[in-house]
Amino acid sequence: MKSLNELKPNSEGIVASIDGDARYLSRITSIGITPGCHIKVLKNDKNRPMLVFMRDTMVALNTEESRNIKVETRDNQ
């Protein structure tokens, strides 16, 4: 299992868990990122927000936000 921020562009996975305080969890789940959600990384440039696609929506996440989202990948992406 990896943190979302470790995935490279075009990598895909399933959200396994989300760690954080109540405010963070509320924000992340309100935009549709929940355990079991299929997620694809579109952009993950160093020192920039990462762009992901999930539930027919593109979402930008900063490094701290994406670090707390654990993802299971099918292979070593």
C-alpha positions in Angstrom: 0.0 0.0 0.0 1.3 3.5 -0.9 0.4 7.1 -0.2 -1.4 8.8 -3.0 1.5 11.3 -3.4 3.9 8.4 -4.2 2.1 7.4 -7.4 3.3 8.5 -10.8 1.1 10.0 -13.5 -1.2 7.4 -15.2 -1.1 5.2 -12.1 -4.4 3.9 -10.8 -5.5 2.4 -7.6 -8.2 1.9 -5.0 -8.4 4.1 -1.9 -7.7 1.8 1.0 -7.8 4.3 3.9 -7.7 8.0 4.8 -5.9 9.3 7.9 -6.4 12.6 9.5 -8.4 14.7 11.8 -12.2 15.2 11.6 -11.9 18.4 9.6 -9.6 16.8 7.0 -11.7 13.7 6.7 -14.9 15.8 6.3 -13.3 17.8 3.5 -11.8 14.8 1.6 -15.0 12.7 1.8 -17.1 15.7 0.8 -15.3 15.8 -2.6 -15.9 12.1 -3.1 -12.6 10.5 -2.0 -13.7 7.6 0.1 -12.3 4.1 0.8 -13.1 1.9 -2.1 -13.0 4.7 -4.6 -11.1 4.1 -7.9 -8.6 6.9 -8.5 -6.2 7.8 -11.3 -3.3 10.2 -11.1 -3.2 12.6 -14.0 -0.3 14.9 -12.8 2.1 14.6 -9.9 4.8 17.2 -10.4 7.3 18.0 -7.7 6.2 21.0 -5.4 2.9 21.4 -7.2 -0.6 20.2 -6.4 -1.4 16.8 -7.8 -4.3 16.3 -10.2 -6.4 13.1 -9.8 -9.4 11.8 -11.6 -12.1 9.9 -9.7 -15.9 9.6 -9.8 -16.0 11.4 -13.2 -14.3 14.5 -11.6 -10.8 16.0 -11.6 -9.6 17.1 -8.2 -6.4 19.0 -7.2 -4.8 17.9 -3.9 -1.8 19.4 -2.2 1.1 17.2 -1.1 -0.1 17.1 2.6 -3.6 16.1 1.6 -2.4 13.4 -0.8 0.1 12.0 1.7 -2.7 11.0 4.1 -4.6 8.9 1.5 -3.4 5.3 1.3 -4.0 3.5 -2.0 -3.7 -0.1 -3.1 -2.3 -0.6 -6.6 -2.5 -3.6 -8.8 1.2 -3.7 -9.5 4.3 -1.8 -8.6 3.2 1.6 -10.0 
